[in-house]
Amino acid sequence: MYPNRSVNMFTQKFGLAGKQLGSSLIIAVFIIVVMSLLAASLSRNISSSSAQVNNEVLGTRALFAAESGNEKALAQIFPTATGAVSSCVASQQMYLTTIGFGQCTVISTCTTQISGGVSYYYISSTGACKAGMSGNNSSPNSTDALCLSSDKVCVSRTVDVEAKAF
């Protein structure tokens, strides 16, 4: 009874052909795809950022563990109680059990050189923090201080110190 003139009037008024009426669907699908790609890249950046923070925290712990190893070796060489210079221990490994150093170990090496009657000490400490350490202070495991490729998360730092005895 009533002819459907609304579509014909719309296409005639705006000059649209009948084949252009579905273009808004294509634009909507395109916008959805672009937004999902942006969401996926944002998700990837957030997860990468949290892994980076985790490695930074472990790196700081490993650095402080290495510095603690150097301080322990220096305290053994230059004890404050007696004031006399002692000899250095060639190599020692210790597991740090204090709060903040969980799953961290340090290996310190010390060498002595005497030149002109003066003793020079070279101390190198490597701190390593990783999950799943197998040793402890009573039975150390030398592979705990190494970051092997099979370890999932492992960070190590090395600090060197030179000291001179008068």
Phi and psi in radians as a Rosetta constraint file:
Dihedral C 1 N 2 CA 2 C 2 CIRCULARHARMONIC -1.806 0.35
Dihedral N 2 CA 2 C 2 N 3 CIRCULARHARMONIC 2.200 0.35
Dihedral C 2 N 3 CA 3 C 3 CIRCULARHARMONIC -1.283 0.35
Dihedral N 3 CA 3 C 3 N 4 CIRCULARHARMONIC 2.554 0.35
Dihedral C 3 N 4 CA 4 C 4 CIRCULARHARMONIC -1.424 0.35
Dihedral N 4 CA 4 C 4 N 5 CIRCULARHARMONIC 1.560 0.35
Dihedral C 4 N 5 CA 5 C 5 CIRCULARHARMONIC -1.758 0.35
Dihedral N 5 CA 5 C 5 N 6 CIRCULARHARMONIC -0.122 0.35
Dihedral C 5 N 6 CA 6 C 6 CIRCULARHARMONIC -1.131 0.35
Dihedral N 6 CA 6 C 6 N 7 CIRCULARHARMONIC -0.715 0.35
Dihedral C 6 N 7 CA 7 C 7 CIRCULARHARMONIC -1.210 0.35
Dihedral N 7 CA 7 C 7 N 8 CIRCULARHARMONIC -0.766 0.35
Dihedral C 7 N 8 CA 8 C 8 CIRCULARHARMONIC -1.129 0.35
Dihedral N 8 CA 8 C 8 N 9 CIRCULARHARMONIC -0.687 0.35
Dihedral C 8 N 9 CA 9 C 9 CIRCULARHARMONIC -1.172 0.35
Dihedral N 9 CA 9 C 9 N 10 CIRCULARHARMONIC -0.674 0.35
Dihedral C 9 N 10 CA 10 C 10 CIRCULARHARMONIC -1.120 0.35
Dihedral N 10 CA 10 C 10 N 11 CIRCULARHARMONIC -0.823 0.35
Dihedral C 10 N 11 CA 11 C 11 CIRCULARHARMONIC -1.204 0.35
Dihedral N 11 CA 11 C 11 N 12 CIRCULARHARMONIC -0.574 0.35
Dihedral C 11 N 12 CA 12 C 12 CIRCULARHARMONIC -1.295 0.35
Dihedral N 12 CA 12 C 12 N 13 CIRCULARHARMONIC -0.677 0.35
Dihedral C 12 N 13 CA 13 C 13 CIRCULARHARMONIC -1.186 0.35
Dihedral N 13 CA 13 C 13 N 14 CIRCULARHARMONIC -0.769 0.35
Dihedral C 13 N 14 CA 14 C 14 CIRCULARHARMONIC -1.704 0.35
Dihedral N 14 CA 14 C 14 N 15 CIRCULARHARMONIC 0.006 0.35
Dihedral C 14 N 15 CA 15 C 15 CIRCULARHARMONIC 1.226 0.35
Dihedral N 15 CA 15 C 15 N 16 CIRCULARHARMONIC 0.521 0.35
Dihedral C 15 N 16 CA 16 C 16 CIRCULARHARMONIC -1.632 0.35
Dihedral N 16 CA 16 C 16 N 17 CIRCULARHARMONIC 2.386 0.35
Dihedral C 16 N 17 CA 17 C 17 CIRCULARHARMONIC -1.419 0.35
Dihedral N 17 CA 17 C 17 N 18 CIRCULARHARMONIC 2.815 0.35
Dihedral C 17 N 18 CA 18 C 18 CIRCULARHARMONIC -1.117 0.35
Dihedral N 18 CA 18 C 18 N 19 CIRCULARHARMONIC -0.464 0.35
Dihedral C 18 N 19 CA 19 C 19 CIRCULARHARMONIC -1.368 0.35
Dihedral N 19 CA 19 C 19 N 20 CIRCULARHARMONIC -0.182 0.35
Dihedral C 19 N 20 CA 20 C 20 CIRCULARHARMONIC -1.639 0.35
Dihedral N 20 CA 20 C 20 N 21 CIRCULARHARMONIC 0.007 0.35
Dihedral C 20 N 21 CA 21 C 21 CIRCULARHARMONIC -1.230 0.35
Dihedral N 21 CA 21 C 21 N 22 CIRCULARHARMONIC -0.357 0.35
Dihedral C 21 N 22 CA 22 C 22 CIRCULARHARMONIC -1.686 0.35
Dihedral N 22 CA 22 C 22 N 23 CIRCULARHARMONIC 0.163 0.35
Dihedral C 22 N 23 CA 23 C 23 CIRCULARHARMONIC -1.204 0.35
Dihedral N 23 CA 23 C 23 N 24 CIRCULARHARMONIC -0.477 0.35
Dihedral C 23 N 24 CA 24 C 24 CIRCULARHARMONIC -1.171 0.35
Dihedral N 24 CA 24 C 24 N 25 CIRCULARHARMONIC -0.532 0.35
Dihedral C 24 N 25 CA 25 C 25 CIRCULARHARMONIC -1.156 0.35
Dihedral N 25 CA 25 C 25 N 26 CIRCULARHARMONIC -0.741 0.35
Dihedral C 25 N 26 CA 26 C 26 CIRCULARHARMONIC -1.131 0.35
Dihedral N 26 CA 26 C 26 N 27 CIRCULARHARMONIC -0.722 0.35
Dihedral C 26 N 27 CA 27 C 27 CIRCULARHARMONIC -1.126 0.35
Dihedral N 27 CA 27 C 27 N 28 CIRCULARHARMONIC -0.717 0.35
Dihedral C 27 N 28 CA 28 C 28 CIRCULARHARMONIC -1.107 0.35
Dihedral N 28 CA 28 C 28 N 29 CIRCULARHARMONIC -0.744 0.35
Dihedral C 28 N 29 CA 29 C 29 CIRCULARHARMONIC -1.118 0.35
Dihedral N 29 CA 29 C 29 N 30 CIRCULARHARMONIC -0.720 0.35
Dihedral C 29 N 30 CA 30 C 30 CIRCULARHARMONIC -1.083 0.35
Dihedral N 30 CA 30 C 30 N 31 CIRCULARHARMONIC -0.749 0.35
Dihedral C 30 N 31 CA 31 C 31 CIRCULARHARMONIC -1.141 0.35
Dihedral N 31 CA 31 C 31 N 32 CIRCULARHARMONIC -0.698 0.35
Dihedral C 31 N 32 CA 32 C 32 CIRCULARHARMONIC -1.111 0.35
Dihedral N 32 CA 32 C 32 N 33 CIRCULARHARMONIC -0.726 0.35
Dihedral C 32 N 33 CA 33 C 33 CIRCULARHARMONIC -1.135 0.35
Dihedral N 33 CA 33 C 33 N 34 CIRCULARHARMONIC -0.775 0.35
Dihedral C 33 N 34 CA 34 C 34 CIRCULARHARMONIC -1.106 0.35
Dihedral N 34 CA 34 C 34 N 35 CIRCULARHARMONIC -0.746 0.35
Dihedral C 34 N 35 CA 35 C 35 CIRCULARHARMONIC -1.147 0.35
Dihedral N 35 CA 35 C 35 N 36 CIRCULARHARMONIC -0.649 0.35
Dihedral C 35 N 36 CA 36 C 36 CIRCULARHARMONIC -1.200 0.35
Dihedral N 36 CA 36 C 36 N 37 CIRCULARHARMONIC -0.627 0.35
Dihedral C 36 N 37 CA 37 C 37 CIRCULARHARMONIC -1.137 0.35
Dihedral N 37 CA 37 C 37 N 38 CIRCULARHARMONIC -0.703 0.35
Dihedral C 37 N 38 CA 38 C 38 CIRCULARHARMONIC -1.117 0.35
Dihedral N 38 CA 38 C 38 N 39 CIRCULARHARMONIC -0.719 0.35
Dihedral C 38 N 39 CA 39 C 39 CIRCULARHARMONIC -1.129 0.35
Dihedral N 39 CA 39 C 39 N 40 CIRCULARHARMONIC -0.695 0.35
Dihedral C 39 N 40 CA 40 C 40 CIRCULARHARMONIC -1.153 0.35
Dihedral N 40 CA 40 C 40 N 41 CIRCULARHARMONIC -0.734 0.35
Dihedral C 40 N 41 CA 41 C 41 CIRCULARHARMONIC -1.203 0.35
Dihedral N 41 CA 41 C 41 N 42 CIRCULARHARMONIC -0.620 0.35
Dihedral C 41 N 42 CA 42 C 42 CIRCULARHARMONIC -1.132 0.35
Dihedral N 42 CA 42 C 42 N 43 CIRCULARHARMONIC -0.705 0.35
Dihedral C 42 N 43 CA 43 C 43 CIRCULARHARMONIC -1.095 0.35
Dihedral N 43 CA 43 C 43 N 44 CIRCULARHARMONIC -0.732 0.35
Dihedral C 43 N 44 CA 44 C 44 CIRCULARHARMONIC -1.124 0.35
Dihedral N 44 CA 44 C 44 N 45 CIRCULARHARMONIC -0.710 0.35
Dihedral C 44 N 45 CA 45 C 45 CIRCULARHARMONIC -1.133 0.35
Dihedral N 45 CA 45 C 45 N 46 CIRCULARHARMONIC -0.676 0.35
Dihedral C 45 N 46 CA 46 C 46 CIRCULARHARMONIC -1.175 0.35
Dihedral N 46 CA 46 C 46 N 47 CIRCULARHARMONIC -0.756 0.35
Dihedral C 46 N 47 CA 47 C 47 CIRCULARHARMONIC -1.182 0.35
Dihedral N 47 CA 47 C 47 N 48 CIRCULARHARMONIC -0.647 0.35
Dihedral C 47 N 48 CA 48 C 48 CIRCULARHARMONIC -1.166 0.35
Dihedral N 48 CA 48 C 48 N 49 CIRCULARHARMONIC -0.624 0.35
Dihedral C 48 N 49 CA 49 C 49 CIRCULARHARMONIC -1.163 0.35
Dihedral N 49 CA 49 C 49 N 50 CIRCULARHARMONIC -0.706 0.35
Dihedral C 49 N 50 CA 50 C 50 CIRCULARHARMONIC -1.196 0.35
Dihedral N 50 CA 50 C 50 N 51 CIRCULARHARMONIC -0.618 0.35
Dihedral C 50 N 51 CA 51 C 51 CIRCULARHARMONIC -1.166 0.35
Dihedral N 51 CA 51 C 51 N 52 CIRCULARHARMONIC -0.631 0.35
Dihedral C 51 N 52 CA 52 C 52 CIRCULARHARMONIC -1.155 0.35
Dihedral N 52 CA 52 C 52 N 53 CIRCULARHARMONIC -0.705 0.35
Dihedral C 52 N 53 CA 53 C 53 CIRCULARHARMONIC -1.140 0.35
Dihedral N 53 CA 53 C 53 N 54 CIRCULARHARMONIC -0.699 0.35
Dihedral C 53 N 54 CA 54 C 54 CIRCULARHARMONIC -1.057 0.35
Dihedral N 54 CA 54 C 54 N 55 CIRCULARHARMONIC -0.800 0.35
Dihedral C 54 N 55 CA 55 C 55 CIRCULARHARMONIC -1.147 0.35
Dihedral N 55 CA 55 C 55 N 56 CIRCULARHARMONIC -0.616 0.35
Dihedral C 55 N 56 CA 56 C 56 CIRCULARHARMONIC -1.156 0.35
Dihedral N 56 CA 56 C 56 N 57 CIRCULARHARMONIC -0.720 0.35
Dihedral C 56 N 57 CA 57 C 57 CIRCULARHARMONIC -1.135 0.35
Dihedral N 57 CA 57 C 57 N 58 CIRCULARHARMONIC -0.791 0.35
Dihedral C 57 N 58 CA 58 C 58 CIRCULARHARMONIC -1.118 0.35
Dihedral N 58 CA 58 C 58 N 59 CIRCULARHARMONIC -0.635 0.35
Dihedral C 58 N 59 CA 59 C 59 CIRCULARHARMONIC -1.127 0.35
Dihedral N 59 CA 59 C 59 N 60 CIRCULARHARMONIC -0.690 0.35
Dihedral C 59 N 60 CA 60 C 60 CIRCULARHARMONIC -1.160 0.35
Dihedral N 60 CA 60 C 60 N 61 CIRCULARHARMONIC -0.725 0.35
Dihedral C 60 N 61 CA 61 C 61 CIRCULARHARMONIC -1.088 0.35
Dihedral N 61 CA 61 C 61 N 62 CIRCULARHARMONIC -0.740 0.35
Dihedral C 61 N 62 CA 62 C 62 CIRCULARHARMONIC -1.133 0.35
Dihedral N 62 CA 62 C 62 N 63 CIRCULARHARMONIC -0.677 0.35
Dihedral C 62 N 63 CA 63 C 63 CIRCULARHARMONIC -1.110 0.35
Dihedral N 63 CA 63 C 63 N 64 CIRCULARHARMONIC -0.800 0.35
Dihedral C 63 N 64 CA 64 C 64 CIRCULARHARMONIC -1.188 0.35
Dihedral N 64 CA 64 C 64 N 65 CIRCULARHARMONIC -0.546 0.35
Dihedral C 64 N 65 CA 65 C 65 CIRCULARHARMONIC -1.137 0.35
Dihedral N 65 CA 65 C 65 N 66 CIRCULARHARMONIC -0.749 0.35
Dihedral C 65 N 66 CA 66 C 66 CIRCULARHARMONIC -1.119 0.35
Dihedral N 66 CA 66 C 66 N 67 CIRCULARHARMONIC -0.718 0.35
Dihedral C 66 N 67 CA 67 C 67 CIRCULARHARMONIC -1.138 0.35
Dihedral N 67 CA 67 C 67 N 68 CIRCULARHARMONIC -0.634 0.35
Dihedral C 67 N 68 CA 68 C 68 CIRCULARHARMONIC -1.128 0.35
Dihedral N 68 CA 68 C 68 N 69 CIRCULARHARMONIC -0.671 0.35
Dihedral C 68 N 69 CA 69 C 69 CIRCULARHARMONIC -1.108 0.35
Dihedral N 69 CA 69 C 69 N 70 CIRCULARHARMONIC -0.699 0.35
Dihedral C 69 N 70 CA 70 C 70 CIRCULARHARMONIC -1.141 0.35
Dihedral N 70 CA 70 C 70 N 71 CIRCULARHARMONIC -0.722 0.35
Dihedral C 70 N 71 CA 71 C 71 CIRCULARHARMONIC -1.137 0.35
Dihedral N 71 CA 71 C 71 N 72 CIRCULARHARMONIC -0.656 0.35
Dihedral C 71 N 72 CA 72 C 72 CIRCULARHARMONIC -1.151 0.35
Dihedral N 72 CA 72 C 72 N 73 CIRCULARHARMONIC -0.751 0.35
Dihedral C 72 N 73 CA 73 C 73 CIRCULARHARMONIC -1.128 0.35
Dihedral N 73 CA 73 C 73 N 74 CIRCULARHARMONIC -0.708 0.35
Dihedral C 73 N 74 CA 74 C 74 CIRCULARHARMONIC -1.153 0.35
Dihedral N 74 CA 74 C 74 N 75 CIRCULARHARMONIC -0.642 0.35
Dihedral C 74 N 75 CA 75 C 75 CIRCULARHARMONIC -1.170 0.35
Dihedral N 75 CA 75 C 75 N 76 CIRCULARHARMONIC -0.543 0.35
Dihedral C 75 N 76 CA 76 C 76 CIRCULARHARMONIC -1.263 0.35
Dihedral N 76 CA 76 C 76 N 77 CIRCULARHARMONIC -0.642 0.35
Dihedral C 76 N 77 CA 77 C 77 CIRCULARHARMONIC -1.313 0.35
Dihedral N 77 CA 77 C 77 N 78 CIRCULARHARMONIC -0.771 0.35
Dihedral C 77 N 78 CA 78 C 78 CIRCULARHARMONIC -2.048 0.35
Dihedral N 78 CA 78 C 78 N 79 CIRCULARHARMONIC 1.323 0.35
Dihedral C 78 N 79 CA 79 C 79 CIRCULARHARMONIC -1.208 0.35
Dihedral N 79 CA 79 C 79 N 80 CIRCULARHARMONIC 2.433 0.35
Dihedral C 79 N 80 CA 80 C 80 CIRCULARHARMONIC -1.407 0.35
Dihedral N 80 CA 80 C 80 N 81 CIRCULARHARMONIC -0.404 0.35
Dihedral C 80 N 81 CA 81 C 81 CIRCULARHARMONIC -1.216 0.35
Dihedral N 81 CA 81 C 81 N 82 CIRCULARHARMONIC -0.820 0.35
Dihedral C 81 N 82 CA 82 C 82 CIRCULARHARMONIC -1.642 0.35
Dihedral N 82 CA 82 C 82 N 83 CIRCULARHARMONIC -0.493 0.35
Dihedral C 82 N 83 CA 83 C 83 CIRCULARHARMONIC 1.411 0.35
Dihedral N 83 CA 83 C 83 N 84 CIRCULARHARMONIC -0.135 0.35
Dihedral C 83 N 84 CA 84 C 84 CIRCULARHARMONIC -1.554 0.35
Dihedral N 84 CA 84 C 84 N 85 CIRCULARHARMONIC 2.592 0.35
Dihedral C 84 N 85 CA 85 C 85 CIRCULARHARMONIC -1.412 0.35
Dihedral N 85 CA 85 C 85 N 86 CIRCULARHARMONIC 2.334 0.35
Dihedral C 85 N 86 CA 86 C 86 CIRCULARHARMONIC -1.871 0.35
Dihedral N 86 CA 86 C 86 N 87 CIRCULARHARMONIC 3.053 0.35
Dihedral C 86 N 87 CA 87 C 87 CIRCULARHARMONIC -1.541 0.35
Dihedral N 87 CA 87 C 87 N 88 CIRCULARHARMONIC 2.733 0.35
Dihedral C 87 N 88 CA 88 C 88 CIRCULARHARMONIC -1.577 0.35
Dihedral N 88 CA 88 C 88 N 89 CIRCULARHARMONIC 2.645 0.35
Dihedral C 88 N 89 CA 89 C 89 CIRCULARHARMONIC -1.440 0.35
Dihedral N 89 CA 89 C 89 N 90 CIRCULARHARMONIC 2.261 0.35
Dihedral C 89 N 90 CA 90 C 90 CIRCULARHARMONIC -1.022 0.35
Dihedral N 90 CA 90 C 90 N 91 CIRCULARHARMONIC -0.830 0.35
Dihedral C 90 N 91 CA 91 C 91 CIRCULARHARMONIC -2.684 0.35
Dihedral N 91 CA 91 C 91 N 92 CIRCULARHARMONIC 2.413 0.35
Dihedral C 91 N 92 CA 92 C 92 CIRCULARHARMONIC -2.622 0.35
Dihedral N 92 CA 92 C 92 N 93 CIRCULARHARMONIC 2.572 0.35
Dihedral C 92 N 93 CA 93 C 93 CIRCULARHARMONIC -2.180 0.35
Dihedral N 93 CA 93 C 93 N 94 CIRCULARHARMONIC 2.374 0.35
Dihedral C 93 N 94 CA 94 C 94 CIRCULARHARMONIC -2.407 0.35
Dihedral N 94 CA 94 C 94 N 95 CIRCULARHARMONIC 2.559 0.35
Dihedral C 94 N 95 CA 95 C 95 CIRCULARHARMONIC -1.734 0.35
Dihedral N 95 CA 95 C 95 N 96 CIRCULARHARMONIC 2.278 0.35
Dihedral C 95 N 96 CA 96 C 96 CIRCULARHARMONIC -1.594 0.35
Dihedral N 96 CA 96 C 96 N 97 CIRCULARHARMONIC 2.170 0.35
Dihedral C 96 N 97 CA 97 C 97 CIRCULARHARMONIC -1.989 0.35
Dihedral N 97 CA 97 C 97 N 98 CIRCULARHARMONIC 0.057 0.35
Dihedral C 97 N 98 CA 98 C 98 CIRCULARHARMONIC -1.311 0.35
Dihedral N 98 CA 98 C 98 N 99 CIRCULARHARMONIC 2.857 0.35
Dihedral C 98 N 99 CA 99 C 99 CIRCULARHARMONIC -1.087 0.35
Dihedral N 99 CA 99 C 99 N 100 CIRCULARHARMONIC 2.310 0.35
Dihedral C 99 N 100 CA 100 C 100 CIRCULARHARMONIC 1.707 0.35
Dihedral N 100 CA 100 C 100 N 101 CIRCULARHARMONIC -0.338 0.35
Dihedral C 100 N 101 CA 101 C 101 CIRCULARHARMONIC -1.967 0.35
Dihedral N 101 CA 101 C 101 N 102 CIRCULARHARMONIC 0.378 0.35
Dihedral C 101 N 102 CA 102 C 102 CIRCULARHARMONIC -1.017 0.35
Dihedral N 102 CA 102 C 102 N 103 CIRCULARHARMONIC 2.408 0.35
Dihedral C 102 N 103 CA 103 C 103 CIRCULARHARMONIC 1.123 0.35
Dihedral N 103 CA 103 C 103 N 104 CIRCULARHARMONIC 0.600 0.35
Dihedral C 103 N 104 CA 104 C 104 CIRCULARHARMONIC -2.155 0.35
Dihedral N 104 CA 104 C 104 N 105 CIRCULARHARMONIC 2.511 0.35
Dihedral C 104 N 105 CA 105 C 105 CIRCULARHARMONIC -2.378 0.35
Dihedral N 105 CA 105 C 105 N 106 CIRCULARHARMONIC 2.775 0.35
Dihedral C 105 N 106 CA 106 C 106 CIRCULARHARMONIC -2.421 0.35
Dihedral N 106 CA 106 C 106 N 107 CIRCULARHARMONIC 2.395 0.35
Dihedral C 106 N 107 CA 107 C 107 CIRCULARHARMONIC -2.023 0.35
Dihedral N 107 CA 107 C 107 N 108 CIRCULARHARMONIC 2.163 0.35
Dihedral C 107 N 108 CA 108 C 108 CIRCULARHARMONIC -1.990 0.35
Dihedral N 108 CA 108 C 108 N 109 CIRCULARHARMONIC 2.372 0.35
Dihedral C 108 N 109 CA 109 C 109 CIRCULARHARMONIC -2.119 0.35
Dihedral N 109 CA 109 C 109 N 110 CIRCULARHARMONIC 2.553 0.35
Dihedral C 109 N 110 CA 110 C 110 CIRCULARHARMONIC -2.388 0.35
Dihedral N 110 CA 110 C 110 N 111 CIRCULARHARMONIC 2.319 0.35
Dihedral C 110 N 111 CA 111 C 111 CIRCULARHARMONIC -2.222 0.35
Dihedral N 111 CA 111 C 111 N 112 CIRCULARHARMONIC 2.626 0.35
Dihedral C 111 N 112 CA 112 C 112 CIRCULARHARMONIC -2.105 0.35
Dihedral N 112 CA 112 C 112 N 113 CIRCULARHARMONIC 2.376 0.35
Dihedral C 112 N 113 CA 113 C 113 CIRCULARHARMONIC -2.228 0.35
Dihedral N 113 CA 113 C 113 N 114 CIRCULARHARMONIC 2.373 0.35
Dihedral C 113 N 114 CA 114 C 114 CIRCULARHARMONIC -1.950 0.35
Dihedral N 114 CA 114 C 114 N 115 CIRCULARHARMONIC 2.202 0.35
Dihedral C 114 N 115 CA 115 C 115 CIRCULARHARMONIC -2.404 0.35
Dihedral N 115 CA 115 C 115 N 116 CIRCULARHARMONIC 2.062 0.35
Dihedral C 115 N 116 CA 116 C 116 CIRCULARHARMONIC 1.119 0.35
Dihedral N 116 CA 116 C 116 N 117 CIRCULARHARMONIC 0.569 0.35
Dihedral C 116 N 117 CA 117 C 117 CIRCULARHARMONIC 1.390 0.35
Dihedral N 117 CA 117 C 117 N 118 CIRCULARHARMONIC 0.073 0.35
Dihedral C 117 N 118 CA 118 C 118 CIRCULARHARMONIC -1.942 0.35
Dihedral N 118 CA 118 C 118 N 119 CIRCULARHARMONIC 2.329 0.35
Dihedral C 118 N 119 CA 119 C 119 CIRCULARHARMONIC -1.573 0.35
Dihedral N 119 CA 119 C 119 N 120 CIRCULARHARMONIC 2.322 0.35
Dihedral C 119 N 120 CA 120 C 120 CIRCULARHARMONIC -2.041 0.35
Dihedral N 120 CA 120 C 120 N 121 CIRCULARHARMONIC 2.292 0.35
Dihedral C 120 N 121 CA 121 C 121 CIRCULARHARMONIC -1.972 0.35
Dihedral N 121 CA 121 C 121 N 122 CIRCULARHARMONIC 2.325 0.35
Dihedral C 121 N 122 CA 122 C 122 CIRCULARHARMONIC -2.061 0.35
Dihedral N 122 CA 122 C 122 N 123 CIRCULARHARMONIC 2.034 0.35
Dihedral C 122 N 123 CA 123 C 123 CIRCULARHARMONIC -2.044 0.35
Dihedral N 123 CA 123 C 123 N 124 CIRCULARHARMONIC 2.295 0.35
Dihedral C 123 N 124 CA 124 C 124 CIRCULARHARMONIC -2.243 0.35
Dihedral N 124 CA 124 C 124 N 125 CIRCULARHARMONIC 2.207 0.35
Dihedral C 124 N 125 CA 125 C 125 CIRCULARHARMONIC -2.170 0.35
Dihedral N 125 CA 125 C 125 N 126 CIRCULARHARMONIC 2.356 0.35
Dihedral C 125 N 126 CA 126 C 126 CIRCULARHARMONIC -2.055 0.35
Dihedral N 126 CA 126 C 126 N 127 CIRCULARHARMONIC 2.066 0.35
Dihedral C 126 N 127 CA 127 C 127 CIRCULARHARMONIC -1.730 0.35
Dihedral N 127 CA 127 C 127 N 128 CIRCULARHARMONIC 2.383 0.35
Dihedral C 127 N 128 CA 128 C 128 CIRCULARHARMONIC -2.316 0.35
Dihedral N 128 CA 128 C 128 N 129 CIRCULARHARMONIC 2.342 0.35
Dihedral C 128 N 129 CA 129 C 129 CIRCULARHARMONIC -2.175 0.35
Dihedral N 129 CA 129 C 129 N 130 CIRCULARHARMONIC 2.182 0.35
Dihedral C 129 N 130 CA 130 C 130 CIRCULARHARMONIC -2.764 0.35
Dihedral N 130 CA 130 C 130 N 131 CIRCULARHARMONIC 2.831 0.35
Dihedral C 130 N 131 CA 131 C 131 CIRCULARHARMONIC -1.451 0.35
Dihedral N 131 CA 131 C 131 N 132 CIRCULARHARMONIC 2.524 0.35
Dihedral C 131 N 132 CA 132 C 132 CIRCULARHARMONIC 1.410 0.35
Dihedral N 132 CA 132 C 132 N 133 CIRCULARHARMONIC 0.770 0.35
Dihedral C 132 N 133 CA 133 C 133 CIRCULARHARMONIC -1.304 0.35
Dihedral N 133 CA 133 C 133 N 134 CIRCULARHARMONIC 2.503 0.35
Dihedral C 133 N 134 CA 134 C 134 CIRCULARHARMONIC -1.819 0.35
Dihedral N 134 CA 134 C 134 N 135 CIRCULARHARMONIC -0.202 0.35
Dihedral C 134 N 135 CA 135 C 135 CIRCULARHARMONIC -1.854 0.35
Dihedral N 135 CA 135 C 135 N 136 CIRCULARHARMONIC -3.108 0.35
Dihedral C 135 N 136 CA 136 C 136 CIRCULARHARMONIC -2.646 0.35
Dihedral N 136 CA 136 C 136 N 137 CIRCULARHARMONIC -3.107 0.35
Dihedral C 136 N 137 CA 137 C 137 CIRCULARHARMONIC -1.116 0.35
Dihedral N 137 CA 137 C 137 N 138 CIRCULARHARMONIC -0.545 0.35
Dihedral C 137 N 138 CA 138 C 138 CIRCULARHARMONIC -1.425 0.35
Dihedral N 138 CA 138 C 138 N 139 CIRCULARHARMONIC -0.483 0.35
Dihedral C 138 N 139 CA 139 C 139 CIRCULARHARMONIC -2.417 0.35
Dihedral N 139 CA 139 C 139 N 140 CIRCULARHARMONIC 1.450 0.35
Dihedral C 139 N 140 CA 140 C 140 CIRCULARHARMONIC -1.225 0.35
Dihedral N 140 CA 140 C 140 N 141 CIRCULARHARMONIC 2.662 0.35
Dihedral C 140 N 141 CA 141 C 141 CIRCULARHARMONIC -2.100 0.35
Dihedral N 141 CA 141 C 141 N 142 CIRCULARHARMONIC 2.101 0.35
Dihedral C 141 N 142 CA 142 C 142 CIRCULARHARMONIC -1.165 0.35
Dihedral N 142 CA 142 C 142 N 143 CIRCULARHARMONIC -0.415 0.35
Dihedral C 142 N 143 CA 143 C 143 CIRCULARHARMONIC -1.308 0.35
Dihedral N 143 CA 143 C 143 N 144 CIRCULARHARMONIC -0.212 0.35
Dihedral C 143 N 144 CA 144 C 144 CIRCULARHARMONIC -1.155 0.35
Dihedral N 144 CA 144 C 144 N 145 CIRCULARHARMONIC -0.481 0.35
Dihedral C 144 N 145 CA 145 C 145 CIRCULARHARMONIC -1.532 0.35
Dihedral N 145 CA 145 C 145 N 146 CIRCULARHARMONIC 0.016 0.35
Dihedral C 145 N 146 CA 146 C 146 CIRCULARHARMONIC -1.857 0.35
Dihedral N 146 CA 146 C 146 N 147 CIRCULARHARMONIC 2.506 0.35
Dihedral C 146 N 147 CA 147 C 147 CIRCULARHARMONIC -1.798 0.35
Dihedral N 147 CA 147 C 147 N 148 CIRCULARHARMONIC 1.632 0.35
Dihedral C 147 N 148 CA 148 C 148 CIRCULARHARMONIC -1.455 0.35
Dihedral N 148 CA 148 C 148 N 149 CIRCULARHARMONIC 2.817 0.35
Dihedral C 148 N 149 CA 149 C 149 CIRCULARHARMONIC -1.140 0.35
Dihedral N 149 CA 149 C 149 N 150 CIRCULARHARMONIC -0.393 0.35
Dihedral C 149 N 150 CA 150 C 150 CIRCULARHARMONIC -1.377 0.35
Dihedral N 150 CA 150 C 150 N 151 CIRCULARHARMONIC -0.250 0.35
Dihedral C 150 N 151 CA 151 C 151 CIRCULARHARMONIC -1.254 0.35
Dihedral N 151 CA 151 C 151 N 152 CIRCULARHARMONIC 2.370 0.35
Dihedral C 151 N 152 CA 152 C 152 CIRCULARHARMONIC -1.271 0.35
Dihedral N 152 CA 152 C 152 N 153 CIRCULARHARMONIC -0.939 0.35
Dihedral C 152 N 153 CA 153 C 153 CIRCULARHARMONIC -2.269 0.35
Dihedral N 153 CA 153 C 153 N 154 CIRCULARHARMONIC 1.996 0.35
Dihedral C 153 N 154 CA 154 C 154 CIRCULARHARMONIC -2.626 0.35
Dihedral N 154 CA 154 C 154 N 155 CIRCULARHARMONIC 2.312 0.35
Dihedral C 154 N 155 CA 155 C 155 CIRCULARHARMONIC -2.317 0.35
Dihedral N 155 CA 155 C 155 N 156 CIRCULARHARMONIC 2.372 0.35
Dihedral C 155 N 156 CA 156 C 156 CIRCULARHARMONIC -2.317 0.35
Dihedral N 156 CA 156 C 156 N 157 CIRCULARHARMONIC 2.614 0.35
Dihedral C 156 N 157 CA 157 C 157 CIRCULARHARMONIC -2.393 0.35
Dihedral N 157 CA 157 C 157 N 158 CIRCULARHARMONIC 2.526 0.35
Dihedral C 157 N 158 CA 158 C 158 CIRCULARHARMONIC -2.128 0.35
Dihedral N 158 CA 158 C 158 N 159 CIRCULARHARMONIC 2.361 0.35
Dihedral C 158 N 159 CA 159 C 159 CIRCULARHARMONIC -2.224 0.35
Dihedral N 159 CA 159 C 159 N 160 CIRCULARHARMONIC 2.309 0.35
Dihedral C 159 N 160 CA 160 C 160 CIRCULARHARMONIC -1.966 0.35
Dihedral N 160 CA 160 C 160 N 161 CIRCULARHARMONIC 2.525 0.35
Dihedral C 160 N 161 CA 161 C 161 CIRCULARHARMONIC -2.382 0.35
Dihedral N 161 CA 161 C 161 N 162 CIRCULARHARMONIC 2.448 0.35
Dihedral C 161 N 162 CA 162 C 162 CIRCULARHARMONIC -2.045 0.35
Dihedral N 162 CA 162 C 162 N 163 CIRCULARHARMONIC 2.367 0.35
Dihedral C 162 N 163 CA 163 C 163 CIRCULARHARMONIC -2.330 0.35
Dihedral N 163 CA 163 C 163 N 164 CIRCULARHARMONIC 2.635 0.35
Dihedral C 163 N 164 CA 164 C 164 CIRCULARHARMONIC -2.155 0.35
Dihedral N 164 CA 164 C 164 N 165 CIRCULARHARMONIC 2.297 0.35
Dihedral C 164 N 165 CA 165 C 165 CIRCULARHARMONIC -1.727 0.35
Dihedral N 165 CA 165 C 165 N 166 CIRCULARHARMONIC 2.327 0.35
